[in-house]
Amino acid sequence: MTSEPTVNAKRESDLAGDVYYRTLTDWTVSRLANGTCKKCYTLAVAYDHAIDRLIDRLKSRVVSAASLRSIEIATDQKSLLAADLNYLGNALVK
C-alpha cells in the first residue's frame, strides 16, 4: 500500500517534470527565443529536488519489488536530468 506522503511526492515529481520539460521544449523549439536558459535551469533544479524527495519517500517505505522498481525509475530520471543540468549550467556561465 502506498502512503499519502509517497503519493504526494510522486505527484510533485511528475508535475515538476511536466513543467520543466514543457518549458525546455518551448525554449528549444523557439530557437531559444521564448524564455531563458536560467528559467530552464531553475526548473531543472526544482525537478531534481522533487525526484530526491520522491526517492527519500520510497526508501522510507517497506521494501517491495514495486518500490524498488520505482526507485530505479526515479534514479534513471535523475541521471538523465543530470546531463540537462550540466548543459544548462555551462550555458549560463558562457
Secondary structure as UniProt FT lines:
FT   HELIX           4..29
FT   TURN            30..32
FT   HELIX           37..59
FT   HELIX           65..93
//
